[in-house]
């Protein structure tokens, strides 16, 4: 490809754009691009101005996702996607790194004056984070067809604003959004690529700039309710108590052991009890009710199913041991989404060419890429995260590692376009 811009300069332009976006949409507490709010709209206006400066069309689908298209020699398309929205007090790289890298891919092809071998599309998915209304992957799940009205029609933010009203404020009708799958089906997508920071400590611990992602974990997410009998803490002998909290605590410790049991090098599973609610929650009462949450994740569907089975058995044993009852309520689940072997191979080649080495790892956090797996070959690339931190203002990637990862990802875009256009 004939251009005077080096791959290092391309990476530096991405970083410059990211710094500009951060300056525009952050305060002293971090990024504030909360989906469907005014700062998010400001971020999108900034992004659309960058696209229009390239002379490229930008289109919004029924769910509010933004699509930019650079026509190639063939209509078969390579999609580059991620999200501009952030959590409150978020970081400068989470999500937007992938979108701005896609913008640079478009810019580079426009500057070269050459038509790519396949069509390149860059998509900014709306509300990947779910930070405001609690439903992650809103835009990509609408496109993927997994979004259901019953999951979102009751959702409200902390100010009492409903998701449906927030969508209306942004010119989006929820019933039209649910038809967004038809929009995606008309896109001749042959590959989906996503660049993201790792949001964990693995690459840093290995001192590797970039990682090839094997797929996104499957998730089993539940509430577990233990019911016993509240009683006076001073007058109720321990053997006669029906302590719901002790049953919950016993279950939580068993769940930790389940996670340790199934963890394997390079593909660790995770199990988390993140919520504990106790009633009556006073210092002089034996807890009669206790609710805990369970989030289990694994890349292997069989392992995930076995972990869930063993967690249920552990809760039932804890209930018997403490003379209480137990009830489970499913919150949400998604099966593991392994990525495409051929695209993983191209990703590995790209990382190796830039960094000289490569590491494969699964993604514990969910990403928009998971919703694309049923529709087209998909892969992700991760960048080193300082101290494993994300979703906070301290989120960062050292300049050397960030530049190398961007260079590797842009090389992956080029390789994939050549592959799809061959």
C-alpha positions as CSV (number, residue, x, y, z in Angstrom):
1,X,0.0,0.0,0.0
2,X,1.5,3.3,-1.1
3,X,1.4,5.9,1.6
4,X,4.0,8.1,3.4
5,X,2.6,7.4,6.8
6,X,4.5,4.8,8.8
7,X,2.8,2.3,11.0
8,X,4.3,4.1,14.0
9,X,2.8,7.4,12.9
10,X,-0.6,5.6,12.5
11,X,-0.4,4.4,16.0
12,X,0.5,7.9,17.3
13,X,-2.5,9.4,15.4
14,X,-4.8,6.9,17.3
15,X,-3.3,7.9,20.6
16,X,-3.6,11.6,19.7
17,X,-7.3,11.1,18.9
18,X,-7.8,9.2,22.1
19,X,-6.2,12.1,24.1
20,X,-8.4,14.6,22.3
21,X,-11.5,12.6,23.1
22,X,-10.5,12.2,26.8
23,X,-9.9,16.0,27.1
24,X,-13.4,16.6,25.6
25,X,-15.4,14.1,27.7
26,X,-13.5,13.6,31.0
27,X,-13.3,15.5,34.3
28,X,-11.0,15.1,37.3
29,X,-12.7,11.8,38.1
30,X,-12.3,10.2,34.7
31,X,-14.3,9.6,31.5
32,X,-18.0,10.5,31.7
33,X,-19.4,9.2,28.4
34,X,-22.4,7.5,30.0
35,X,-24.6,6.1,27.3
36,X,-27.5,8.2,26.0
37,X,-26.4,11.2,28.1
38,X,-25.1,14.6,26.9
39,X,-21.4,13.8,27.2
40,X,-21.9,10.6,25.2
41,X,-23.7,12.6,22.5
42,X,-20.8,15.1,22.5
43,X,-18.3,12.2,22.0
44,X,-20.4,10.9,19.1
45,X,-20.6,14.4,17.5
46,X,-16.8,14.6,17.8
47,X,-16.4,11.2,16.2
48,X,-18.9,11.9,13.4
49,X,-17.0,15.1,12.6
50,X,-13.8,13.0,12.2
51,X,-15.6,10.6,9.9
52,X,-17.2,13.4,7.8
53,X,-13.7,15.0,7.4
54,X,-12.8,11.8,5.5
55,X,-15.7,12.2,3.2
56,X,-17.3,8.9,4.3
57,X,-21.0,8.2,4.9
58,X,-22.1,7.4,8.5
59,X,-25.4,5.7,9.2
60,X,-27.3,5.0,12.4
61,X,-29.2,1.7,12.6
62,X,-32.6,1.3,14.4
63,X,-30.9,0.6,17.7
64,X,-28.7,3.7,17.6
65,X,-25.4,2.0,16.5
66,X,-23.2,4.1,14.2
67,X,-21.9,2.5,11.0
68,X,-19.2,3.9,8.7
69,X,-18.6,2.2,5.4
70,X,-15.6,2.4,3.0
71,X,-16.5,0.5,-0.1
72,X,-14.0,-2.1,-1.2
73,X,-13.4,-4.0,-4.4
74,X,-15.9,-6.6,-3.1
75,X,-19.0,-6.1,-1.0
76,X,-17.9,-8.8,1.4
77,X,-17.2,-6.8,4.6
78,X,-14.7,-6.7,7.4
79,X,-16.2,-5.1,10.5
80,X,-14.2,-3.3,13.1
81,X,-16.2,-2.6,16.2
82,X,-16.2,-1.4,19.8
83,X,-17.9,1.4,21.8
84,X,-17.5,5.1,22.7
85,X,-19.6,4.9,25.9
86,X,-17.9,4.6,29.2
87,X,-18.8,3.9,32.8
88,X,-19.0,6.9,35.2
89,X,-15.5,7.9,36.2
90,X,-14.1,5.6,33.7
91,X,-10.8,5.3,31.8
92,X,-9.5,6.9,28.6
93,X,-9.1,3.6,26.7
94,X,-11.9,1.3,27.5
95,X,-14.1,0.8,24.4
96,X,-13.0,3.9,22.6
97,X,-9.6,2.4,21.7
98,X,-11.3,0.0,19.3
99,X,-13.5,2.6,17.7
100,X,-10.6,5.1,17.1
101,X,-8.3,2.3,15.8
102,X,-11.1,1.6,13.3
103,X,-11.2,5.3,12.4
104,X,-7.5,5.2,11.7
105,X,-7.9,2.2,9.4
106,X,-10.5,4.1,7.4
107,X,-8.2,7.2,7.4
108,X,-5.3,5.2,6.1
109,X,-7.1,3.6,3.2
110,X,-8.6,7.0,2.2
111,X,-5.1,8.5,2.3
112,X,-3.6,5.7,0.2
113,X,-6.1,6.4,-2.6
114,X,-6.5,2.7,-3.1
115,X,-9.7,0.7,-2.8
116,X,-9.4,-2.1,-0.2
117,X,-9.9,-5.6,-1.5
118,X,-13.0,-6.0,0.7
119,X,-15.4,-3.4,2.2
120,X,-14.4,-2.0,5.5
121,X,-17.1,-1.1,8.1
122,X,-16.5,0.5,11.5
123,X,-19.3,0.3,14.0
124,X,-19.7,2.2,17.3
125,X,-22.1,0.0,19.4
126,X,-24.5,1.9,21.6
127,X,-24.3,1.3,25.4
128,X,-21.9,-1.6,25.6
129,X,-21.3,-0.9,29.3
130,X,-24.8,-1.0,30.6
131,X,-23.6,1.2,33.4
132,X,-26.6,3.5,33.4
133,X,-29.5,0.9,33.1
134,X,-27.8,-2.4,34.0
135,X,-28.2,-4.1,30.7
136,X,-24.8,-4.6,29.0
137,X,-24.3,-5.0,25.2
138,X,-27.5,-3.2,24.4
139,X,-26.6,-2.1,20.9
140,X,-24.8,-5.2,19.8
141,X,-27.4,-7.5,21.3
142,X,-30.1,-5.6,19.4
143,X,-28.2,-6.2,16.2
144,X,-27.5,-9.8,17.2
145,X,-31.1,-10.5,17.9
146,X,-30.7,-11.5,21.6
147,X,-32.2,-8.4,23.1
148,X,-35.8,-8.9,24.5
149,X,-38.3,-6.3,25.4
150,X,-39.0,-8.0,28.7
151,X,-35.4,-7.5,29.7
152,X,-35.4,-3.7,29.2
153,X,-38.9,-2.3,29.4
154,X,-38.7,-1.9,33.2
155,X,-35.1,-0.6,33.5
156,X,-34.5,2.8,35.1
157,X,-31.4,4.7,36.0
158,X,-30.6,6.1,39.5
159,X,-32.5,9.3,38.7
160,X,-35.6,7.3,37.7
161,X,-35.3,7.9,34.0
162,X,-36.4,4.8,32.1
163,X,-34.3,3.3,29.3
164,X,-37.2,3.6,26.9
165,X,-37.4,7.4,27.6
166,X,-33.6,7.8,27.3
167,X,-33.8,6.1,24.0
168,X,-36.6,8.4,22.9
169,X,-34.5,11.4,23.9
170,X,-31.9,10.1,21.5
171,X,-34.4,9.5,18.7
172,X,-34.6,5.7,19.2
173,X,-37.8,3.7,19.4
174,X,-37.4,0.5,21.4
175,X,-39.7,-1.4,19.1
176,X,-37.7,-0.4,16.1
177,X,-34.5,-1.2,18.0
178,X,-35.7,-4.8,18.4
179,X,-35.8,-5.1,14.6
180,X,-32.1,-4.2,14.4
181,X,-31.2,-7.8,13.7
182,X,-32.6,-7.4,10.2
183,X,-30.1,-4.6,9.6
184,X,-27.2,-6.8,10.6
185,X,-28.4,-9.7,8.4
186,X,-28.2,-7.4,5.4
187,X,-24.5,-6.7,6.1
188,X,-22.3,-9.2,4.2
189,X,-20.0,-9.6,7.1
190,X,-17.2,-12.0,6.7
191,X,-15.0,-11.0,9.7
192,X,-15.5,-9.0,12.9
193,X,-12.4,-7.6,14.6
194,X,-12.3,-5.8,18.0
195,X,-9.4,-4.2,19.9
196,X,-9.8,-3.7,23.6
197,X,-7.6,-3.3,26.7
198,X,-7.4,-6.5,28.7
199,X,-8.9,-5.0,31.9
200,X,-6.9,-7.6,33.8
201,X,-3.3,-8.3,35.0
202,X,-2.2,-11.2,32.8
203,X,-0.4,-9.4,30.0
204,X,1.3,-7.1,32.4
205,X,2.5,-10.0,34.5
206,X,4.0,-11.5,31.4
207,X,5.3,-8.2,30.2
208,X,3.6,-8.7,26.8
209,X,2.1,-5.8,24.9
210,X,-0.7,-7.7,23.2
211,X,-2.7,-10.8,23.5
212,X,-4.8,-13.0,21.1
213,X,-8.2,-13.6,22.6
214,X,-9.5,-17.1,22.4
215,X,-13.1,-16.2,23.0
216,X,-15.4,-14.7,25.7
217,X,-16.4,-16.6,28.7
218,X,-19.8,-18.1,29.1
219,X,-21.7,-16.7,32.1
220,X,-24.1,-18.2,34.6
221,X,-25.5,-15.4,36.9
222,X,-27.9,-16.1,39.7
223,X,-29.4,-14.9,43.0
224,X,-29.4,-17.5,45.8
225,X,-31.9,-17.0,48.6
226,X,-31.5,-18.8,52.0
227,X,-34.5,-18.7,54.4
228,X,-34.2,-19.7,58.1
229,X,-35.6,-18.0,61.2
230,X,-34.6,-14.7,62.8
231,X,-34.0,-15.1,66.5
232,X,-32.4,-13.3,69.4
233,X,-28.7,-13.6,69.4
234,X,-28.4,-13.8,73.2
235,X,-31.0,-16.5,73.9
236,X,-30.9,-18.9,71.0
237,X,-28.3,-21.7,71.4
238,X,-26.1,-22.2,68.4
239,X,-27.2,-25.8,67.7
240,X,-30.9,-24.6,67.6
241,X,-30.3,-21.8,65.2
242,X,-31.6,-21.6,61.6
243,X,-28.9,-19.1,60.4
244,X,-29.5,-18.1,56.8
245,X,-26.2,-16.2,56.7
246,X,-24.1,-19.1,57.8
247,X,-25.6,-21.2,55.0
248,X,-24.8,-18.5,52.5
249,X,-21.3,-18.1,53.8
250,X,-20.7,-21.9,53.6
251,X,-22.0,-21.8,50.0
252,X,-19.7,-18.9,49.1
253,X,-16.6,-20.7,50.4
254,X,-17.6,-23.8,48.5
255,X,-18.0,-21.7,45.4
256,X,-14.5,-20.4,45.8
257,X,-13.2,-24.0,45.9
258,X,-15.2,-24.9,42.8
259,X,-13.4,-22.0,40.9
260,X,-10.0,-23.2,42.1
261,X,-10.8,-26.8,41.2
262,X,-11.6,-26.0,37.5
263,X,-8.9,-23.3,36.9
264,X,-6.4,-24.3,34.3
265,X,-3.3,-22.5,33.1
266,X,-4.2,-20.1,30.3
267,X,-8.0,-20.7,30.7
268,X,-8.8,-19.9,34.3
269,X,-12.5,-20.0,35.3
270,X,-13.9,-17.5,37.8
271,X,-16.6,-17.7,40.4
272,X,-17.7,-14.6,42.3
273,X,-20.2,-13.8,45.1
274,X,-20.5,-10.1,44.8
275,X,-23.8,-9.3,46.7
276,X,-24.7,-10.3,50.3
277,X,-28.0,-9.1,51.8
278,X,-28.9,-10.1,55.3
279,X,-32.2,-9.7,57.2
280,X,-33.0,-8.4,59.8
281,X,-29.4,-7.1,59.7
282,X,-29.1,-6.1,63.3
283,X,-26.3,-7.0,65.7
284,X,-28.6,-8.8,68.2
285,X,-30.4,-11.0,65.8
286,X,-29.6,-14.3,64.1
287,X,-30.1,-13.7,60.3
288,X,-33.3,-15.3,59.2
289,X,-32.9,-14.4,55.5
290,X,-29.9,-14.0,53.3
291,X,-29.5,-13.3,49.6
292,X,-26.2,-13.7,47.7
293,X,-25.3,-13.4,44.0
294,X,-23.3,-15.9,42.0
295,X,-21.4,-15.1,38.8
296,X,-19.6,-18.0,37.2
297,X,-17.6,-17.8,34.0
298,X,-15.7,-20.3,31.8
299,X,-14.7,-20.7,28.2
300,X,-15.6,-24.3,28.1
301,X,-19.4,-25.0,28.1
302,X,-19.0,-28.3,29.8
303,X,-16.9,-26.9,32.6
304,X,-19.4,-24.1,33.1
305,X,-22.3,-26.5,33.3
306,X,-20.4,-28.6,35.9
307,X,-19.5,-25.6,38.0
308,X,-23.1,-24.6,38.1
309,X,-24.2,-28.1,39.0
310,X,-21.7,-28.3,41.9
311,X,-22.6,-24.8,43.1
312,X,-26.3,-25.8,43.4
313,X,-25.3,-29.0,45.2
314,X,-23.1,-27.0,47.6
315,X,-26.0,-24.6,48.4
316,X,-28.3,-27.5,49.1
317,X,-25.8,-29.1,51.4
318,X,-25.3,-25.8,53.2
319,X,-29.0,-25.4,53.6
320,X,-29.3,-28.9,55.2
321,X,-26.3,-28.3,57.5
322,X,-27.9,-25.1,58.8
323,X,-31.5,-26.2,58.8
324,X,-32.6,-23.6,56.3
325,X,-34.2,-23.6,52.8
326,X,-32.6,-22.5,49.6
327,X,-34.0,-21.1,46.4
328,X,-32.3,-20.1,43.1
329,X,-33.3,-17.3,40.7
330,X,-31.6,-17.1,37.3
331,X,-30.5,-13.5,36.4
332,X,-28.8,-14.0,33.1
333,X,-26.7,-16.4,31.1
334,X,-24.8,-16.6,27.9
335,X,-22.9,-19.5,26.4
336,X,-19.2,-19.4,25.8
337,X,-18.3,-17.7,22.5
338,X,-15.0,-19.1,21.1
339,X,-13.4,-17.1,18.4
340,X,-12.6,-18.1,14.8
341,X,-9.4,-20.2,14.3
342,X,-8.4,-18.5,11.0
343,X,-8.8,-15.0,12.4
344,X,-7.0,-16.1,15.5
345,X,-4.2,-17.2,13.3
346,X,-4.1,-13.9,11.5
347,X,-4.2,-12.1,14.8
348,X,-1.3,-14.2,16.1
349,X,0.7,-13.4,12.9
350,X,0.1,-9.7,13.4
351,X,1.1,-9.6,17.1
352,X,4.2,-11.7,16.4
353,X,5.3,-9.5,13.5
354,X,5.1,-6.4,15.7
355,X,6.1,-7.7,19.2
356,X,8.1,-10.8,18.3
357,X,6.0,-12.9,20.7
358,X,2.4,-13.8,21.3
359,X,0.1,-14.9,24.2
360,X,-3.3,-16.5,24.0
361,X,-5.9,-15.7,26.7
362,X,-9.7,-15.8,27.2
363,X,-11.8,-12.8,27.9
364,X,-13.5,-12.8,31.3
365,X,-15.4,-9.6,30.7
366,X,-18.0,-9.6,28.0
367,X,-17.6,-7.6,24.8
368,X,-19.7,-6.7,21.8
369,X,-17.7,-9.3,19.9
370,X,-19.6,-12.0,21.7
371,X,-22.8,-11.0,20.0
372,X,-21.1,-11.2,16.5
373,X,-19.9,-14.8,16.9
374,X,-23.1,-16.4,15.7
375,X,-23.1,-14.2,12.5
376,X,-19.5,-14.1,11.3
377,X,-15.9,-15.2,12.1
378,X,-14.8,-13.1,15.0
379,X,-11.6,-12.3,16.9
380,X,-10.4,-9.8,19.5
381,X,-6.9,-8.5,20.4
382,X,-6.1,-7.3,23.9
383,X,-3.7,-4.6,25.0
384,X,-1.7,-4.6,28.3
385,X,-3.5,-2.9,31.2
386,X,-1.4,-1.2,33.8
387,X,-2.0,-2.9,37.2
388,X,-4.9,-4.7,35.6
389,X,-7.1,-1.7,36.2
390,X,-10.1,-0.6,34.2
391,X,-13.4,1.2,34.8
392,X,-11.5,3.9,36.8
393,X,-9.6,7.0,36.1
394,X,-6.3,5.2,36.8
395,X,-6.8,2.9,33.7
396,X,-3.8,3.1,31.4
397,X,-1.5,1.3,29.1
398,X,2.2,2.3,28.9
399,X,2.9,4.2,25.7
400,X,5.3,1.6,24.3
401,X,2.9,-1.3,24.8
402,X,-0.1,0.8,23.5
403,X,1.7,1.8,20.3
404,X,2.8,-1.8,19.6
405,X,-0.8,-3.1,20.1
406,X,-2.3,-0.5,17.9
407,X,0.3,-1.3,15.2
408,X,-0.5,-5.0,15.5
409,X,-4.2,-4.4,15.3
410,X,-4.0,-2.2,12.2
411,X,-1.9,-4.9,10.6
412,X,-4.6,-7.4,11.5
413,X,-7.2,-5.2,9.8
414,X,-5.0,-5.2,6.6
415,X,-4.4,-8.9,6.7
416,X,-8.1,-9.6,7.2
417,X,-9.2,-7.4,4.4
418,X,-6.7,-9.2,2.1
419,X,-8.0,-12.5,3.3
420,X,-11.7,-11.7,2.8
421,X,-11.0,-9.9,-0.5
422,X,-8.9,-12.8,-2.0
